[in-house]
C-alpha cells in the first residue's frame, strides 16, 4: 500500500491562440465530449479518467510556459498531496489555493526537467468527475 493520496484522474493542458478553432477541432473533428467549459479553458474527456484541456494562450499559467504544457493530476486530497510532496523535498511553486476563475483548489510544482505539474480538485459542481 502506498503512502501517497489517491489520483482520481489526469488532465494535460495545451494552449492555443484561437480557442474557438481549437474547440471546433476537438469537438467536431476529433469527437471529444466537452466535460467543462471554463471560459478561457475547455476540458474534454479522452478516456475513463483522462482529459485534455485547451486554454487560450494569453491565459497560460506562469508555471509551464517554458515547456508549453501543464500536466494536471485531479485528486480529492490536495492538501495531502502537498504535505506528501513537500515532505519529500519536492520544489513547490505555490502553496495550495483556490482559483476563483477556474473553480479549483490547486498548487503547482516543477519536475526535474522544468515541466509544470499541477495537483488540483474541482470546486465547480459542473465538473463531471469522471462520470
N, CA, C and O atoms as a printed pandas DataFrame, in Angstrom:
     atom_number atom_name residue_name chain_id  residue_number  x_coord  y_coord  z_coord
0              1         N          UNK        A               1    0.840   -1.189    0.000
1              2        CA          UNK        A               1    0.000    0.000    0.000
2              3         C          UNK        A               1    0.880    1.247    0.000
3              4         O          UNK        A               1    1.868    1.315    0.731
4              5         N          UNK        A               2    0.526    2.213   -0.806
5              6        CA          UNK        A               2    1.299    3.439   -0.949
6              7         C          UNK        A               2    0.977    4.434    0.159
7              8         O          UNK        A               2   -0.124    4.443    0.710
8              9         N          UNK        A               3    1.971    5.278    0.476
9             10        CA          UNK        A               3    1.754    6.307    1.488
10            11         C          UNK        A               3    1.270    7.619    0.875
11            12         O          UNK        A               3    1.091    8.607    1.588
12            13         N          UNK        A               4    1.060    7.635   -0.428
13            14        CA          UNK        A               4    0.593    8.852   -1.075
14            15         C          UNK        A               4   -0.925    8.806   -1.255
15            16         O          UNK        A               4   -1.503    7.723   -1.349
16            17         N          UNK        A               5   -1.575    9.976   -1.304
17            18        CA          UNK        A               5   -3.015   10.006   -1.577
18            19         C          UNK        A               5   -3.326    9.509   -2.984
19            20         O          UNK        A               5   -2.437    9.426   -3.831
20            21         N          UNK        A               6   -4.576    9.184   -3.225
21            22        CA          UNK        A               6   -5.038    8.612   -4.492
22            23         C          UNK        A               6   -5.121    9.667   -5.605
23            24         O          UNK        A               6   -5.379   10.839   -5.331
24            25         N          UNK        A               7   -4.900    9.249   -6.863
25            26        CA          UNK        A               7   -5.132   10.074   -8.049
26            27         C          UNK        A               7   -6.445    9.605   -8.663
27            28         O          UNK        A               7   -6.615    8.420   -8.948
28            29         N          UNK        A               8   -7.376   10.542   -8.867
29            30        CA          UNK        A               8   -8.671   10.195   -9.436
30            31         C          UNK        A               8   -8.685   10.278  -10.959
31            32         O          UNK        A               8   -9.327    9.460  -11.618
32            33         N          UNK        A               9   -7.980   11.262  -11.526
33            34        CA          UNK        A               9   -7.944   11.412  -12.976
34            35         C          UNK        A               9   -6.766   12.297  -13.361
35            36         O          UNK        A               9   -6.024   12.767  -12.499
36            37         N          UNK        A              10   -6.598   12.521  -14.666
37            38        CA          UNK        A              10   -5.439   13.261  -15.165
38            39         C          UNK        A              10   -5.883   14.169  -16.293
39            40         O          UNK        A              10   -6.729   13.794  -17.104
40            41         N          UNK        A              11   -5.300   15.393  -16.349
41            42        CA          UNK        A              11   -5.574   16.348  -17.422
42            43         C          UNK        A              11   -4.251   16.846  -17.975
43            44         O          UNK        A              11   -3.358   17.209  -17.209
44            45         N          UNK        A              12   -4.112   16.870  -19.291
45            46        CA          UNK        A              12   -2.988   17.525  -19.948
46            47         C          UNK        A              12   -3.527   18.790  -20.594
47            48         O          UNK        A              12   -4.487   18.735  -21.363
48            49         N          UNK        A              13   -2.914   19.939  -20.286
49            50        CA          UNK        A              13   -3.347   21.215  -20.841
50            51         C          UNK        A              13   -2.449   21.629  -21.994
51            52         O          UNK        A              13   -1.223   21.609  -21.881
52            53         N          UNK        A              14   -3.073   22.006  -23.106
53            54        CA          UNK        A              14   -2.391   22.562  -24.267
54            55         C          UNK        A              14   -2.909   23.982  -24.470
55            56         O          UNK        A              14   -3.994   24.323  -23.998
56            57         N          UNK        A              15   -2.151   24.793  -25.155
57            58        CA          UNK        A              15   -2.514   26.195  -25.320
58            59         C          UNK        A              15   -2.706   26.553  -26.775
59            60         O          UNK        A              15   -2.030   26.015  -27.652
60            61         N          UNK        A              16   -3.637   27.472  -27.034
61            62        CA          UNK        A              16   -3.981   27.896  -28.380
62            63         C          UNK        A              16   -4.203   29.398  -28.404
63            64         O          UNK        A              16   -4.584   29.999  -27.399
64            65         N          UNK        A              17   -3.963   29.991  -29.554
65            66        CA          UNK        A              17   -4.278   31.409  -29.722
66            67         C          UNK        A              17   -5.713   31.587  -30.191
67            68         O          UNK        A              17   -6.240   32.699  -30.131
68            69         N          UNK        A              18   -6.363   30.517  -30.658
69            70        CA          UNK        A              18   -7.730   30.585  -31.163
70            71         C          UNK        A              18   -8.546   29.456  -30.529
71            72         O          UNK        A              18   -8.606   28.347  -31.061
72            73         N          UNK        A              19   -9.166   29.749  -29.397
73            74        CA          UNK        A              19   -9.906   28.740  -28.641
74            75         C          UNK        A              19  -11.119   28.226  -29.426
75            76         O          UNK        A              19  -11.450   27.044  -29.336
76            77         N          UNK        A              20  -11.774   29.085  -30.182
77            78        CA          UNK        A              20  -12.931   28.643  -30.971
78            79         C          UNK        A              20  -12.516   27.625  -32.030
79            80         O          UNK        A              20  -13.173   26.599  -32.204
80            81         N          UNK        A              21  -11.423   27.912  -32.734
81            82        CA          UNK        A              21  -10.923   26.997  -33.768
82            83         C          UNK        A              21  -10.507   25.669  -33.143
83            84         O          UNK        A              21  -10.857   24.602  -33.648
84            85         N          UNK        A              22   -9.756   25.739  -32.037
85            86        CA          UNK        A              22   -9.311   24.517  -31.369
86            87         C          UNK        A              22  -10.506   23.733  -30.830
87            88         O          UNK        A              22  -10.552   22.508  -30.942
88            89         N          UNK        A              23  -11.472   24.442  -30.244
89            90        CA          UNK        A              23  -12.663   23.774  -29.727
90            91         C          UNK        A              23  -13.428   23.058  -30.825
91            92         O          UNK        A              23  -13.884   21.929  -30.642
92            93         N          UNK        A              24  -13.567   23.717  -31.965
93            94        CA          UNK        A              24  -14.244   23.094  -33.110
94            95         C          UNK        A              24  -13.512   21.819  -33.530
95            96         O          UNK        A              24  -14.151   20.807  -33.818
96            97         N          UNK        A              25  -12.188   21.858  -33.569
97            98        CA          UNK        A              25  -11.402   20.686  -33.951
98            99         C          UNK        A              25  -11.618   19.534  -32.969
99           100         O          UNK        A              25  -11.942   18.418  -33.375
100          101         N          UNK        A              26  -11.437   19.809  -31.671
101          102        CA          UNK        A              26  -11.530   18.718  -30.699
102          103         C          UNK        A              26  -12.949   18.194  -30.530
103          104         O          UNK        A              26  -13.140   17.006  -30.270
104          105         N          UNK        A              27  -13.955   19.068  -30.675
105          106        CA          UNK        A              27  -15.343   18.621  -30.538
106          107         C          UNK        A              27  -15.872   17.981  -31.818
107          108         O          UNK        A              27  -16.426   16.883  -31.785
108          109         N          UNK        A              28  -15.700   18.672  -32.946
109          110        CA          UNK        A              28  -16.350   18.235  -34.182
110          111         C          UNK        A              28  -15.505   17.332  -35.064
111          112         O          UNK        A              28  -16.052   16.481  -35.766
112          113         N          UNK        A              29  -14.196   17.492  -35.049
113          114        CA          UNK        A              29  -13.332   16.636  -35.860
114          115         C          UNK        A              29  -12.916   15.397  -35.066
115          116         O          UNK        A              29  -13.054   14.267  -35.534
116          117         N          UNK        A              30  -12.405   15.633  -33.856
117          118        CA          UNK        A              30  -11.946   14.515  -33.024
118          119         C          UNK        A              30  -13.094   13.814  -32.296
119          120         O          UNK        A              30  -12.959   12.662  -31.883
120          121         N          UNK        A              31  -14.207   14.502  -32.142
121          122        CA          UNK        A              31  -15.373   13.901  -31.495
122          123         C          UNK        A              31  -15.263   13.779  -29.988
123          124         O          UNK        A              31  -15.917   12.925  -29.390
124          125         N          UNK        A              32  -14.433   14.631  -29.352
125          126        CA          UNK        A              32  -14.293   14.568  -27.894
126          127         C          UNK        A              32  -15.485   15.247  -27.222
127          128         O          UNK        A              32  -16.021   16.238  -27.718
128          129         N          UNK        A              33  -15.881   14.689  -26.083
129          130        CA          UNK        A              33  -17.002   15.245  -25.319
130          131         C          UNK        A              33  -16.493   16.322  -24.376
131          132         O          UNK        A              33  -15.536   16.109  -23.632
132          133         N          UNK        A              34  -17.144   17.484  -24.414
133          134        CA          UNK        A              34  -16.794   18.578  -23.526
134          135         C          UNK        A              34  -17.211   18.217  -22.102
135          136         O          UNK        A              34  -18.386   17.965  -21.835
136          137         N          UNK        A              35  -16.236   18.195  -21.190
137          138        CA          UNK        A              35  -16.518   17.882  -19.791
138          139         C          UNK        A              35  -16.808   19.144  -18.996
139          140         O          UNK        A              35  -17.624   19.129  -18.074
140          141         N          UNK        A              36  -16.128   20.255  -19.358
141          142        CA          UNK        A              36  -16.327   21.510  -18.630
142          143         C          UNK        A              36  -15.786   22.662  -19.466
143          144         O          UNK        A              36  -14.655   22.618  -19.948
144          145         N          UNK        A              37  -16.612   23.695  -19.632
145          146        CA          UNK        A              37  -16.185   24.923  -20.306
146          147         C          UNK        A              37  -15.949   25.966  -19.223
147          148         O          UNK        A              37  -16.883   26.388  -18.542
148          149         N          UNK        A              38  -14.689   26.381  -19.066
149          150        CA          UNK        A              38  -14.320   27.352  -18.046
150          151         C          UNK        A              38  -14.158   28.756  -18.625
151          152         O          UNK        A              38  -13.621   29.641  -17.959
152          153         N          UNK        A              39  -14.606   28.961  -19.829
153          154        CA          UNK        A              39  -14.468   30.259  -20.459
154          155         C          UNK        A              39  -13.200   30.337  -21.289
155          156         O          UNK        A              39  -13.257   30.254  -22.516
156          157         N          UNK        A              40  -12.057   30.495  -20.636
157          158        CA          UNK        A              40  -10.786   30.557  -21.359
158          159         C          UNK        A              40  -10.106   29.202  -21.453
159          160         O          UNK        A              40   -9.057   29.084  -22.086
160          161         N          UNK        A              41  -10.680   28.181  -20.839
161          162        CA          UNK        A              41  -10.201   26.803  -20.954
162          163         C          UNK        A              41  -11.402   25.886  -21.161
163          164         O          UNK        A              41  -12.447   26.056  -20.533
164          165         N          UNK        A              42  -11.237   24.925  -22.042
165          166        CA          UNK        A              42  -12.257   23.897  -22.250
166          167         C          UNK        A              42  -11.606   22.549  -21.981
167          168         O          UNK        A              42  -10.517   22.262  -22.477
168          169         N          UNK        A              43  -12.280   21.733  -21.198
169          170        CA          UNK        A              43  -11.728   20.433  -20.826
170          171         C          UNK        A              43  -12.566   19.339  -21.471
171          172         O          UNK        A              43  -13.785   19.293  -21.309
172          173         N          UNK        A              44  -11.885   18.454  -22.211
173          174        CA          UNK        A              44  -12.533   17.380  -22.956
174          175         C          UNK        A              44  -12.156   16.024  -22.376
175          176         O          UNK        A              44  -11.021   15.810  -21.951
176          177         N          UNK        A              45  -13.122   15.115  -22.365
177          178        CA          UNK        A              45  -12.875   13.744  -21.911
178          179         C          UNK        A              45  -12.162   12.987  -23.019
179          180         O          UNK        A              45  -12.589   13.007  -24.174
180          181         N          UNK        A              46  -11.053   12.306  -22.653
181          182        CA          UNK        A              46  -10.326   11.487  -23.618
182          183         C          UNK        A              46  -10.330   10.011  -23.229
183          184         O          UNK        A              46   -9.890    9.166  -24.009
184          185         N          UNK        A              47  -10.811    9.700  -22.059
185          186        CA          UNK        A              47  -10.853    8.327  -21.568
186          187         C          UNK        A              47  -11.671    8.280  -20.295
187          188         O          UNK        A              47  -12.298    9.266  -19.908
188          189         N          UNK        A              48  -11.660    7.129  -19.647
189          190        CA          UNK        A              48  -12.471    6.955  -18.441
190          191         C          UNK        A              48  -12.148    8.001  -17.366
191          192         O          UNK        A              48  -13.057    8.536  -16.731
192          193         N          UNK        A              49  -10.886    8.287  -17.166
193          194        CA          UNK        A              49  -10.488    9.278  -16.165
194          195         C          UNK        A              49   -9.366   10.165  -16.704
195          196         O          UNK        A              49   -8.513   10.632  -15.949
196          197         N          UNK        A              50   -9.378   10.389  -18.009
197          198        CA          UNK        A              50   -8.335   11.190  -18.654
198          199         C          UNK        A              50   -8.984   12.325  -19.435
199          200         O          UNK        A              50  -10.054   12.166  -20.022
200          201         N          UNK        A              51   -8.314   13.471  -19.427
201          202        CA          UNK        A              51   -8.872   14.664  -20.042
202          203         C          UNK        A              51   -7.798   15.446  -20.786
203          204         O          UNK        A              51   -6.604   15.318  -20.516
204          205         N          UNK        A              52   -8.263   16.265  -21.736
205          206        CA          UNK        A              52   -7.410   17.201  -22.454
206          207         C          UNK        A              52   -7.997   18.583  -22.243
207          208         O          UNK        A              52   -9.165   18.823  -22.547
208          209         N          UNK        A              53   -7.180   19.499  -21.718
209          210        CA          UNK        A              53   -7.612   20.876  -21.536
210          211         C          UNK        A              53   -7.008   21.749  -22.615
211          212         O          UNK        A              53   -5.805   21.687  -22.868
212          213         N          UNK        A              54   -7.837   22.565  -23.256
213          214        CA          UNK        A              54   -7.374   23.511  -24.269
214          215         C          UNK        A              54   -7.642   24.905  -23.717
215          216         O          UNK        A              54   -8.783   25.250  -23.407
216          217         N          UNK        A              55   -6.575   25.709  -23.595
217          218        CA          UNK        A              55   -6.697   27.027  -22.979
218          219         C          UNK        A              55   -6.205   28.122  -23.915
219          220         O          UNK        A              55   -5.281   27.919  -24.703
220          221         N          UNK        A              56   -6.835   29.279  -23.814
221          222        CA          UNK        A              56   -6.407   30.456  -24.565
222          223         C          UNK        A              56   -4.981   30.785  -24.156
223          224         O          UNK        A              56   -4.689   30.850  -22.962
224          225         N          UNK        A              57   -4.078   30.997  -25.121
225          226        CA          UNK        A              57   -2.649   31.152  -24.824
226          227         C          UNK        A              57   -2.349   32.329  -23.922
227          228         O          UNK        A              57   -1.420   32.249  -23.118
228          229         N          UNK        A              58   -3.089   33.410  -24.019
229          230        CA          UNK        A              58   -2.809   34.558  -23.155
230          231         C          UNK        A              58   -3.191   34.281  -21.700
231          232         O          UNK        A              58   -2.871   35.073  -20.813
232          233         N          UNK        A              59   -3.866   33.174  -21.456
233          234        CA          UNK        A              59   -4.271   32.791  -20.105
234          235         C          UNK        A              59   -3.347   31.743  -19.493
235          236         O          UNK        A              59   -3.684   31.165  -18.460
236          237         N          UNK        A              60   -2.185   31.483  -20.106
237          238        CA          UNK        A              60   -1.304   30.437  -19.582
238          239         C          UNK        A              60   -0.837   30.775  -18.181
239          240         O          UNK        A              60   -0.700   31.943  -17.818
240          241         N          UNK        A              61   -0.601   29.756  -17.418
241          242        CA          UNK        A              61   -0.078   29.920  -16.066
242          243         C          UNK        A              61    1.371   30.369  -16.129
243          244         O          UNK        A              61    2.049   30.143  -17.131
244          245         N          UNK        A              62    1.847   30.997  -15.075
245          246        CA          UNK        A              62    3.252   31.407  -15.058
246          247         C          UNK        A              62    4.173   30.203  -14.949
247          248         O          UNK        A              62    5.357   30.301  -15.272
248          249         N          UNK        A              63    3.649   29.066  -14.498
249          250        CA          UNK        A              63    4.428   27.839  -14.451
250          251         C          UNK        A              63    4.072   27.035  -15.685
251          252         O          UNK        A              63    2.891   26.894  -16.001
252          253         N          UNK        A              64    5.028   26.520  -16.369
253          254        CA          UNK        A              64    4.763   25.679  -17.517
254          255         C          UNK        A              64    4.997   26.346  -18.852
255          256         O          UNK        A              64    5.005   25.670  -19.881
256          257         N          UNK        A              65    5.188   27.656  -18.864
257          258        CA          UNK        A              65    5.389   28.345  -20.133
258          259         C          UNK        A              65    6.644   27.852  -20.840
259          260         O          UNK        A              65    6.691   27.824  -22.069
260          261         N          UNK        A              66    7.669   27.462  -20.071
261          262        CA          UNK        A              66    8.921   27.011  -20.667
262          263         C          UNK        A              66    8.705   25.824  -21.593
263          264         O          UNK        A              66    9.284   25.772  -22.677
264          265         N          UNK        A              67    7.889   24.884  -21.183
265          266        CA          UNK        A              67    7.654   23.677  -21.963
266          267         C          UNK        A              67    6.330   23.720  -22.711
267          268         O          UNK        A              67    6.082   22.854  -23.550
268          269         N          UNK        A              68    5.472   24.695  -22.437
269          270        CA          UNK        A              68    4.239   24.844  -23.180
270          271         C          UNK        A              68    3.107   23.930  -22.770
271          272         O          UNK        A              68    2.131   23.815  -23.511
272          273         N          UNK        A              69    3.187   23.278  -21.634
273          274        CA          UNK        A              69    2.072   22.471  -21.163
274          275         C          UNK        A              69    2.120   22.347  -19.650
275          276         O          UNK        A              69    3.138   22.609  -19.009
276          277         N          UNK        A              70    0.985   21.940  -19.103
277          278        CA          UNK        A              70    0.890   21.642  -17.673
278          279         C          UNK        A              70    0.278   20.257  -17.558
279          280         O          UNK        A              70   -0.775   19.995  -18.140
280          281         N          UNK        A              71    0.914   19.381  -16.827
281          282        CA          UNK        A              71    0.397   18.044  -16.551
282          283         C          UNK        A              71   -0.344   18.126  -15.230
283          284         O          UNK        A              71    0.261   18.384  -14.189
284          285         N          UNK        A              72   -1.659   17.907  -15.268
285          286        CA          UNK        A              72   -2.500   18.088  -14.086
286          287         C          UNK        A              72   -3.034   16.751  -13.608
287          288         O          UNK        A              72   -3.556   15.958  -14.392
288          289         N          UNK        A              73   -2.898   16.511  -12.313
289          290        CA          UNK        A              73   -3.489   15.338  -11.676
290          291         C          UNK        A              73   -4.669   15.821  -10.846
291          292         O          UNK        A              73   -4.529   16.718  -10.015
292          293         N          UNK        A              74   -5.833   15.221  -11.077
293          294        CA          UNK        A              74   -7.038   15.581  -10.341
294          295         C          UNK        A              74   -7.155   14.630   -9.158
295          296         O          UNK        A              74   -7.182   13.410   -9.319
296          297         N          UNK        A              75   -7.223   15.212   -7.973
297          298        CA          UNK        A              75   -7.261   14.440   -6.738
298          299         C          UNK        A              75   -8.312   15.032   -5.799
299          300         O          UNK        A              75   -8.711   16.186   -5.953
300          301         N          UNK        A              76   -8.743   14.256   -4.852
301          302        CA          UNK        A              76   -9.645   14.774   -3.820
302          303         C          UNK        A              76   -8.848   15.463   -2.716
303          304         O          UNK        A              76   -9.259   16.503   -2.202
304          305         N          UNK        A              77   -7.699   14.875   -2.352
305          306        CA          UNK        A              77   -6.916   15.341   -1.206
306          307         C          UNK        A              77   -5.715   16.203   -1.632
307          308         O          UNK        A              77   -4.570   15.758   -1.564
308          309         N          UNK        A              78   -5.990   17.435   -2.070
309          310        CA          UNK        A              78   -4.926   18.343   -2.498
310          311         C          UNK        A              78   -3.943   18.598   -1.365
311          312         O          UNK        A              78   -2.731   18.581   -1.578
312          313         N          UNK        A              79   -4.453   18.833   -0.169
313          314        CA          UNK        A              79   -3.572   19.115    0.971
314          315         C          UNK        A              79   -2.703   17.909    1.327
315          316         O          UNK        A              79   -1.547   18.073    1.717
316          317         N          UNK        A              80   -3.249   16.706    1.196
317          318        CA          UNK        A              80   -2.462   15.503    1.453
318          319         C          UNK        A              80   -1.313   15.368    0.463
319          320         O          UNK        A              80   -0.195   15.022    0.846
320          321         N          UNK        A              81   -1.589   15.642   -0.812
321          322        CA          UNK        A              81   -0.531   15.615   -1.818
322          323         C          UNK        A              81    0.518   16.675   -1.530
323          324         O          UNK        A              81    1.717   16.419   -1.644
324          325         N          UNK        A              82    0.067   17.867   -1.155
325          326        CA          UNK        A              82    1.004   18.951   -0.853
326          327         C          UNK        A              82    1.940   18.534    0.285
327          328         O          UNK        A              82    3.158   18.676    0.176
328          329         N          UNK        A              83    1.373   18.026    1.361
329          330        CA          UNK        A              83    2.179   17.612    2.515
330          331         C          UNK        A              83    3.131   16.477    2.136
331          332         O          UNK        A              83    4.296   16.482    2.534
332          333         N          UNK        A              84    2.634   15.505    1.368
333          334        CA          UNK        A              84    3.447   14.364    0.961
334          335         C          UNK        A              84    4.640   14.809    0.123
335          336         O          UNK        A              84    5.770   14.393    0.383
336          337         N          UNK        A              85    4.401   15.646   -0.873
337          338        CA          UNK        A              85    5.475   16.082   -1.772
338          339         C          UNK        A              85    6.443   17.033   -1.078
339          340         O          UNK        A              85    7.656   16.941   -1.271
340          341         N          UNK        A              86    5.917   17.931   -0.281
341          342        CA          UNK        A              86    6.782   18.854    0.454
342          343         C          UNK        A              86    7.678   18.079    1.414
343          344         O          UNK        A              86    8.853   18.407    1.581
344          345         N          UNK        A              87    7.114   17.046    2.045
345          346        CA          UNK        A              87    7.878   16.206    2.956
346          347         C          UNK        A              87    8.994   15.432    2.279
347          348         O          UNK        A              87    9.951   15.011    2.929
348          349         N          UNK        A              88    8.869   15.244    0.971
349          350        CA          UNK        A              88    9.899   14.544    0.201
350          351         C          UNK        A              88   10.884   15.512   -0.441
351          352         O          UNK        A              88   11.740   15.104   -1.226
352          353         N          UNK        A              89   10.762   16.802   -0.105
353          354        CA          UNK        A              89   11.705   17.792   -0.603
354          355         C          UNK        A              89   11.438   18.280   -2.011
355          356         O          UNK        A              89   12.314   18.888   -2.625
356          357         N          UNK        A              90   10.242   18.028   -2.541
357          358        CA          UNK        A              90    9.904   18.488   -3.892
358          359         C          UNK        A              90    9.769   20.006   -3.894
359          360         O          UNK        A              90    9.232   20.597   -2.957
360          361         N          UNK        A              91   10.267   20.629   -4.966
361          362        CA          UNK        A              91   10.190   22.086   -5.100
362          363         C          UNK        A              91    8.768   22.489   -5.485
363          364         O          UNK        A              91    8.331   22.259   -6.613
364          365         N          UNK        A              92    8.063   23.082   -4.552
365          366        CA          UNK        A              92    6.686   23.521   -4.754
366          367         C          UNK        A              92    6.709   24.965   -5.243
367          368         O          UNK        A              92    7.412   25.801   -4.676
368          369         N          UNK        A              93    5.948   25.261   -6.285
369          370        CA          UNK        A              93    5.921   26.610   -6.849
370          371         C          UNK        A              93    4.946   27.532   -6.127
371          372         O          UNK        A              93    5.148   28.746   -6.099
372          373         N          UNK        A              94    3.898   26.972   -5.549
373          374        CA          UNK        A              94    2.932   27.780   -4.797
374          375         C          UNK        A              94    2.224   26.888   -3.796
375          376         O          UNK        A              94    2.061   25.689   -4.025
376          377         N          UNK        A              95    1.807   27.473   -2.694
377          378        CA          UNK        A              95    1.008   26.762   -1.699
378          379         C          UNK        A              95   -0.372   26.487   -2.297
379          380         O          UNK        A              95   -0.788   27.192   -3.216
380          381         N          UNK        A              96   -1.093   25.477   -1.795
381          382        CA          UNK        A              96   -2.451   25.236   -2.291
382          383         C          UNK        A              96   -3.325   26.477   -2.108
383          384         O          UNK        A              96   -3.287   27.145   -1.074
384          385         N          UNK        A              97   -4.108   26.761   -3.139
385          386        CA          UNK        A              97   -5.001   27.923   -3.082
386          387         C          UNK        A              97   -6.190   27.713   -4.002
387          388         O          UNK        A              97   -6.179   26.846   -4.876
388          389         N          UNK        A              98   -7.214   28.527   -3.787
389          390        CA          UNK        A              98   -8.406   28.488   -4.621
390          391         C          UNK        A              98   -8.212   29.422   -5.806
391          392         O          UNK        A              98   -7.753   30.554   -5.650
392          393         N          UNK        A              99   -8.564   28.941   -6.983
393          394        CA          UNK        A              99   -8.639   29.787   -8.177
394          395         C          UNK        A              99  -10.118   30.037   -8.435
395          396         O          UNK        A              99  -10.837   29.152   -8.900
396          397         N          UNK        A             100  -10.562   31.249   -8.131
397          398        CA          UNK        A             100  -11.958   31.614   -8.378
398          399         C          UNK        A             100  -12.270   31.559   -9.869
399          400         O          UNK        A             100  -13.369   31.168  -10.262
400          401         N          UNK        A             101  -11.292   31.957  -10.710
401          402        CA          UNK        A             101  -11.503   31.997  -12.158
402          403         C          UNK        A             101  -11.854   30.628  -12.723
403          404         O          UNK        A             101  -12.674   30.529  -13.636
404          405         N          UNK        A             102  -11.241   29.567  -12.192
405          406        CA          UNK        A             102  -11.452   28.230  -12.741
406          407         C          UNK        A             102  -12.205   27.296  -11.797
407          408         O          UNK        A             102  -12.455   26.143  -12.150
408          409         N          UNK        A             103  -12.565   27.761  -10.623
409          410        CA          UNK        A             103  -13.325   26.927   -9.698
410          411         C          UNK        A             103  -12.572   25.696   -9.265
411          412         O          UNK        A             103  -13.116   24.592   -9.253
412          413         N          UNK        A             104  -11.286   25.893   -8.901
413          414        CA          UNK        A             104  -10.448   24.774   -8.473
414          415         C          UNK        A             104   -9.677   25.145   -7.212
415          416         O          UNK        A             104   -9.503   26.322   -6.896
416          417         N          UNK        A             105   -9.222   24.131   -6.506
417          418        CA          UNK        A             105   -8.291   24.258   -5.397
418          419         C          UNK        A             105   -7.047   23.518   -5.855
419          420         O          UNK        A             105   -7.135   22.342   -6.207
420          421         N          UNK        A             106   -5.868   24.183   -5.861
421          422        CA          UNK        A             106   -4.712   23.587   -6.529
422          423         C          UNK        A             106   -3.388   24.160   -6.045
423          424         O          UNK        A             106   -3.331   25.150   -5.315
424          425         N          UNK        A             107   -2.325   23.491   -6.488
425          426        CA          UNK        A             107   -0.971   24.028   -6.342
426          427         C          UNK        A             107   -0.127   23.516   -7.501
427          428         O          UNK        A             107   -0.469   22.539   -8.167
428          429         N          UNK        A             108    0.998   24.217   -7.719
429          430        CA          UNK        A             108    1.925   23.859   -8.786
430          431         C          UNK        A             108    3.246   23.407   -8.203
431          432         O          UNK        A             108    3.668   23.855   -7.137
432          433         N          UNK        A             109    3.888   22.505   -8.932
433          434        CA          UNK        A             109    5.243   22.101   -8.626
434          435         C          UNK        A             109    5.959   21.919   -9.956
435          436         O          UNK        A             109    5.338   21.977  -11.017
436          437         N          UNK        A             110    7.240   21.705   -9.897
437          438        CA          UNK        A             110    8.033   21.548  -11.116
438          439         C          UNK        A             110    8.785   20.243  -11.047
439          440         O          UNK        A             110    9.363   19.904  -10.015
440          441         N          UNK        A             111    8.780   19.497  -12.158
441          442        CA          UNK        A             111    9.544   18.256  -12.173
442          443         C          UNK        A             111   11.019   18.581  -12.434
443          444         O          UNK        A             111   11.346   19.734  -12.714
444          445         N          UNK        A             112   11.905   17.603  -12.351
445          446        CA          UNK        A             112   13.344   17.877  -12.507
446          447         C          UNK        A             112   13.742   18.463  -13.856
447          448         O          UNK        A             112   14.806   19.071  -13.973
448          449         N          UNK        A             113   12.895   18.288  -14.888
449          450        CA          UNK        A             113   13.200   18.830  -16.206
450          451         C          UNK        A             113   12.531   20.170  -16.479
451          452         O          UNK        A             113   12.623   20.699  -17.587
452          453         N          UNK        A             114   11.857   20.718  -15.473
453          454        CA          UNK        A             114   11.229   22.015  -15.634
454          455         C          UNK        A             114    9.789   21.983  -16.111
455          456         O          UNK        A             114    9.201   23.037  -16.356
456          457         N          UNK        A             115    9.202   20.790  -16.250
457          458        CA          UNK        A             115    7.794   20.715  -16.624
458          459         C          UNK        A             115    6.923   21.095  -15.440
459          460         O          UNK        A             115    7.216   20.735  -14.300
460          461         N          UNK        A             116    5.862   21.817  -15.716
461          462        CA          UNK        A             116    4.925   22.222  -14.674
462          463         C          UNK        A             116    3.957   21.082  -14.388
463          464         O          UNK        A             116    3.371   20.508  -15.306
464          465         N          UNK        A             117    3.796   20.764  -13.125
465          466        CA          UNK        A             117    2.798   19.801  -12.670
466          467         C          UNK        A             117    1.821   20.551  -11.784
467          468         O          UNK        A             117    2.210   21.434  -11.020
468          469         N          UNK        A             118    0.554   20.193  -11.893
469          470        CA          UNK        A             118   -0.482   20.812  -11.072
470          471         C          UNK        A             118   -1.251   19.699  -10.384
471          472         O          UNK        A             118   -1.603   18.692  -11.000
472          473         N          UNK        A             119   -1.504   19.892   -9.114
473          474        CA          UNK        A             119   -2.361   18.984   -8.348
474          475         C          UNK        A             119   -3.615   19.797   -8.045
475          476         O          UNK        A             119   -3.528   20.875   -7.457
476          477         N          UNK        A             120   -4.787   19.285   -8.446
477          478        CA          UNK        A             120   -5.994   20.088   -8.274
478          479         C          UNK        A             120   -7.219   19.265   -7.933
479          480         O          UNK        A             120   -7.284   18.064   -8.194
480          481         N          UNK        A             121   -8.191   19.950   -7.339
481          482        CA          UNK        A             121   -9.533   19.414   -7.088
482          483         C          UNK        A             121  -10.518   20.432   -7.659
483          484         O          UNK        A             121  -10.370   21.632   -7.432
484          485         N          UNK        A             122  -11.512   19.963   -8.391
485          486        CA          UNK        A             122  -12.539   20.860   -8.914
486          487         C          UNK        A             122  -13.518   21.239   -7.814
487          488         O          UNK        A             122  -14.003   20.379   -7.078
488          489         N          UNK        A             123  -13.803   22.516   -7.707
489          490        CA          UNK        A             123  -14.831   23.017   -6.806
490          491         C          UNK        A             123  -16.126   23.283   -7.571
491          492         O          UNK        A             123  -17.199   23.388   -6.977
492          493         N          UNK        A             124  -16.014   23.389   -8.885
493          494        CA          UNK        A             124  -17.141   23.681   -9.762
494          495         C          UNK        A             124  -18.071   22.487   -9.819
495          496         O          UNK        A             124  -17.640   21.410  -10.232
496          497         N          UNK        A             125  -19.331   22.628   -9.423
497          498        CA          UNK        A             125  -20.244   21.482   -9.418
498          499         C          UNK        A             125  -20.585   20.965  -10.820
499          500         O          UNK        A             125  -21.165   19.888  -10.954
500          501         N          UNK        A             126  -20.229   21.723  -11.865
501          502        CA          UNK        A             126  -20.486   21.253  -13.232
502          503         C          UNK        A             126  -19.477   20.197  -13.674
503          504         O          UNK        A             126  -19.717   19.502  -14.661
504          505         N          UNK        A             127  -18.345   20.059  -12.961
505          506        CA          UNK        A             127  -17.330   19.065  -13.320
506          507         C          UNK        A             127  -17.957   17.691  -13.282
507          508         O          UNK        A             127  -18.626   17.333  -12.313
508          509         N          UNK        A             128  -17.742   16.915  -14.341
509          510        CA          UNK        A             128  -18.410   15.616  -14.429
510          511         C          UNK        A             128  -17.766   14.533  -13.572
511          512         O          UNK        A             128  -18.308   13.436  -13.440
512          513         N          UNK        A             129  -16.606   14.842  -12.987
513          514        CA          UNK        A             129  -15.977   13.955  -12.022
514          515         C          UNK        A             129  -15.702   12.547  -12.494
515          516         O          UNK        A             129  -15.713   11.618  -11.686
516          517         N          UNK        A             130  -15.456   12.360  -13.772
517          518        CA          UNK        A             130  -15.125   11.020  -14.272
518          519         C          UNK        A             130  -16.340   10.189  -14.608
519          520         O          UNK        A             130  -16.217    8.984  -14.824
520          521         N          UNK        A             131  -17.523   10.805  -14.660
521          522        CA          UNK        A             131  -18.753   10.040  -14.952
522          523         C          UNK        A             131  -19.029    9.999  -16.431
523          524         O          UNK        A             131  -20.017    9.401  -16.858
